Amino acid sequence: MTGKTSQPEKPGIILGIDYGTKRMGIAVGQLMTGTATPLKALPAKDGVPQWHLLELVIAQWRPIKIVVGRPVHLDGAVSEMTKKAERFARQVAGRYDLTCLIADERLSTYEAKSLIRDVAPKADKDSLSACLILEHWMRENNKQTP
């Protein structure tokens, strides 16, 4: 399967992605409940995902939109990773013809590490971060309908 997904979208399903240069955390969320579930992280090499694996996730979940975490410094300053994540979001939007939004991900990795240490020691830090980014975005945007 290449290019655009051909199946219809699932109402209220959103994918969250925690962009990384070696791994990309993935989570699937439901707008109606405002909850997200971490999926298996996808490998990347120098910030380039294995597109065919991301395409399989998109084909399986058929999201109405994707939320990509935007890494910035605590003071909001832009970094090189910020630019890479924004570029990745544009690539995803163009490649899959989906709305791809950017969400502030400050402290999501820290929070994910705390949760792993305290609650879920076997959890995937990257996908748990994607889950937290997505749930935060849903709370902030209070979207009940697509």
Backbone hydrogen bonds in HBPLUS format (Angstrom, degrees):
<---DONOR---> <-ACCEPTOR-->    atom                        ^
c    i                          cat <-CA-CA->   ^        H-A-AA   ^      H-
h    n   atom  resd res      DA  || num        DHA   H-A  angle D-A-AA Bond
n    s   type  num  typ     dist DA aas  dist angle  dist       angle   num
A0010-LYS N   A0062-ARG O   2.74 MM  52  5.53 165.4  1.76 160.6 157.9     1
A0013-ILE N   A0010-LYS O   3.26 MM   3  5.77 166.8  2.28 138.8 136.6     2
A0031-LEU N   A0012-GLY O   2.75 MM  19  4.88 167.2  1.77 146.3 150.8     3
A0064-ILE N   A0013-ILE O   2.80 MM  51  5.93 161.5  1.83 168.3 165.1     4
A0014-ILE N   A0029-GLY O   2.96 MM  15  5.08 160.2  2.00 136.6 141.0     5
A0029-GLY N   A0014-ILE O   2.71 MM  15  5.08 164.1  1.73 160.8 163.8     6
A0015-LEU N   A0065-LYS O   3.19 MM  50  6.68 158.5  2.23 150.2 154.7     7
A0067-VAL N   A0015-LEU O   2.78 MM  52  6.20 161.1  1.81 160.4 166.9     8
A0016-GLY N   A0027-ALA O   2.76 MM  11  4.93 163.3  1.79 143.5 146.5     9
A0027-ALA N   A0016-GLY O   2.92 MM  11  4.93 146.2  2.03 143.5 145.6    10
A0017-ILE N   A0067-VAL O   2.83 MM  50  6.25 152.7  1.90 159.0 162.8    11
A0069-GLY N   A0017-ILE O   2.90 MM  52  6.24 165.1  1.92 172.1 173.8    12
A0018-ASP N   A0025-GLY O   2.89 MM   7  4.74 158.9  1.93 129.2 136.0    13
A0025-GLY N   A0018-ASP O   3.05 MM   7  4.74 139.4  2.22 138.0 135.4    14
A0047-GLY N   A0021-THR O   2.88 MM  26  3.57 162.9  1.91 118.1 113.8    15
A0044-ALA N   A0022-LYS O   2.77 MM  22  4.58 148.1  1.88 130.6 122.3    16
A0024-MET N   A0042-LEU O   2.75 MM  18  5.12 154.4  1.82 150.8 159.4    17
A0042-LEU N   A0024-MET O   2.86 MM  18  5.12 163.7  1.89 145.0 145.1    18
A0039-LEU N   A0026-ILE O   2.78 MM  13  5.35 174.2  1.79 146.8 144.9    19
A0028-VAL N   A0037-THR O   2.94 MM   9  5.41 158.8  1.98 151.1 152.7    20
A0037-THR N   A0028-VAL O   2.79 MM   9  5.41 154.1  1.86 149.1 156.4    21
A0030-GLN N   A0035-THR O   2.95 MM   5  5.77 154.8  2.01 165.1 173.2    22
A0034-GLY N   A0030-GLN O   2.79 MM   4  5.69 141.4  1.94 152.2 165.1    23
A0045-LYS N   A0048-VAL O   2.93 MM   3  5.22 159.2  1.97 138.2 140.3    24
A0048-VAL N   A0045-LYS O   3.02 MM   3  5.22 163.0  2.05 111.1 116.5    25
A0053-LEU N   A0050-GLN O   2.84 MM   3  5.58 137.1  2.02 122.7 133.6    26
A0054-LEU N   A0050-GLN O   3.30 MM   4  6.69 154.6  2.36 147.0 154.5    27
A0055-GLU N   A0051-TRP O   2.84 MM   4  6.03 157.0  1.89 153.3 160.4    28
A0056-LEU N   A0052-HIS O   3.13 MM   4  6.32 143.4  2.27 133.2 141.6    29
A0057-VAL N   A0053-LEU O   3.17 MM   4  6.52 154.2  2.24 145.5 151.5    30
A0058-ILE N   A0054-LEU O   2.95 MM   4  6.25 163.8  1.97 155.2 159.4    31
A0059-ALA N   A0055-GLU O   2.86 MM   4  6.02 157.5  1.91 146.8 153.4    32
A0060-GLN N   A0056-LEU O   2.93 MM   4  6.08 151.4  2.02 143.8 151.4    33
A0061-TRP N   A0057-VAL O   3.00 MM   4  6.17 169.0  2.01 156.5 158.5    34
A0062-ARG N   A0058-ILE O   2.72 MM   4  5.26 146.4  1.83 142.4 151.1    35
A0066-ILE N   A0099-THR O   2.89 MM  33  6.31 154.9  1.95 155.1 163.5    36
A0101-LEU N   A0066-ILE O   2.74 MM  35  6.16 155.1  1.80 167.1 167.4    37
A0068-VAL N   A0101-LEU O   2.80 MM  33  6.15 169.6  1.81 164.3 163.7    38
A0103-ALA N   A0068-VAL O   2.91 MM  35  6.08 153.0  1.99 150.8 152.1    39
A0070-ARG N   A0103-ALA O   2.60 MM  33  5.49 148.6  1.69 162.6 158.0    40
A0105-GLU N   A0070-ARG O   3.38 MM  35  5.51 158.2  2.43 130.2 124.5    41
A0073-HIS N   A0077-ALA O   2.99 MM   4  5.19 170.4  2.00 155.1 155.3    42
A0076-GLY N   A0073-HIS O   2.75 MM   3  5.13 161.1  1.78 120.5 125.0    43
A0082-THR N   A0079-SER O   3.13 MM   3  5.07 124.9  2.45  92.9 106.8    44
A0083-LYS N   A0079-SER O   3.33 MM   4  6.74 158.0  2.38 148.8 152.0    45
A0084-LYS N   A0080-GLU O   3.06 MM   4  6.39 154.4  2.13 146.8 154.2    46
A0085-ALA N   A0081-MET O   2.89 MM   4  6.05 161.4  1.92 150.5 154.9    47
A0086-GLU N   A0082-THR O   2.97 MM   4  6.19 158.8  2.01 152.0 157.9    48
A0087-ARG N   A0083-LYS O   2.96 MM   4  6.14 155.0  2.03 144.3 151.2    49
A0088-PHE N   A0084-LYS O   2.90 MM   4  6.10 159.0  1.94 147.8 153.8    50
A0089-ALA N   A0085-ALA O   2.94 MM   4  6.19 156.7  1.99 146.7 152.6    51
A0090-ARG N   A0086-GLU O   3.08 MM   4  6.39 155.1  2.14 145.7 151.7    52
A0091-GLN N   A0087-ARG O   2.93 MM   4  6.26 154.4  2.00 149.9 157.6    53
A0092-VAL N   A0088-PHE O   2.88 MM   4  6.18 160.4  1.92 156.8 161.7    54
A0093-ALA N   A0089-ALA O   3.00 MM   4  6.19 165.8  2.02 150.0 153.7    55
A0094-GLY N   A0090-ARG O   3.01 MM   4  6.19 164.2  2.04 149.6 153.5    56
A0095-ARG N   A0091-GLN O   2.81 MM   4  5.85 164.2  1.84 153.4 158.6    57
A0096-TYR N   A0092-VAL O   2.99 MM   4  5.92 162.2  2.02 152.3 155.6    58
A0097-ASP N   A0093-ALA O   2.90 MM   4  5.31 116.5  2.32 134.5 144.8    59
A0108-SER N   A0105-GLU O   3.03 MM   3  5.46 168.1  2.04 135.2 135.8    60
A0111-GLU N   A0107-LEU O   2.87 MM   4  6.03 164.7  1.90 151.9 156.1    61
A0112-ALA N   A0108-SER O   2.84 MM   4  5.99 155.3  1.90 144.5 151.9    62
A0113-LYS N   A0109-THR O   2.89 MM   4  6.10 159.2  1.93 149.5 154.5    63
A0114-SER N   A0110-TYR O   3.00 MM   4  6.30 153.8  2.07 147.3 154.5    64
A0115-LEU N   A0111-GLU O   2.93 MM   4  6.21 158.2  1.98 150.4 156.1    65
A0116-ILE N   A0112-ALA O   2.89 MM   4  6.12 159.3  1.93 151.7 157.5    66
A0117-ARG N   A0113-LYS O   2.94 MM   4  6.10 161.7  1.98 146.4 151.5    67
A0118-ASP N   A0114-SER O   2.87 MM   4  5.99 162.0  1.90 151.1 156.2    68
A0119-VAL N   A0115-LEU O   2.62 MM   4  5.19 158.3  1.66 145.6 152.2    69
A0120-ALA N   A0115-LEU O   2.94 MM   5  6.18 159.3  1.98 138.4 145.2    70
A0123-ALA N   A0120-ALA O   3.02 MM   3  5.47 168.7  2.03 124.2 126.8    71
A0128-LEU N   A0124-ASP O   2.85 MM   4  5.95 155.2  1.92 158.4 166.7    72
A0129-SER N   A0125-LYS O   2.91 MM   4  6.04 148.4  2.01 141.3 149.8    73
A0130-ALA N   A0126-ASP O   3.00 MM   4  6.35 151.2  2.09 140.5 148.4    74
A0131-CYS N   A0127-SER O   2.93 MM   4  6.15 149.4  2.02 141.6 149.7    75
A0132-LEU N   A0128-LEU O   2.95 MM   4  6.26 157.4  2.01 148.3 153.6    76
A0133-ILE N   A0129-SER O   2.88 MM   4  6.12 160.2  1.92 154.1 159.6    77
A0134-LEU N   A0130-ALA O   2.97 MM   4  6.11 162.6  2.00 146.2 150.9    78
A0135-GLU N   A0131-CYS O   2.91 MM   4  6.12 166.0  1.93 153.2 157.2    79
A0136-HIS N   A0132-LEU O   2.93 MM   4  5.99 158.2  1.98 145.2 151.5    80
A0137-TRP N   A0133-ILE O   2.94 MM   4  6.15 158.4  1.99 147.3 153.4    81
A0138-MET N   A0134-LEU O   2.93 MM   4  6.20 160.1  1.97 151.9 157.0    82
A0139-ARG N   A0135-GLU O   2.97 MM   4  6.20 158.5  2.01 148.0 153.6    83
A0140-GLU N   A0136-HIS O   2.89 MM   4  6.10 166.8  1.91 155.8 159.4    84
A0141-ASN N   A0137-TRP O   2.93 MM   4  6.01 151.7  2.02 149.2 156.5    85
A0142-ASN N   A0138-MET O   2.79 MM   4  5.59 125.6  2.09 138.3 150.6    86
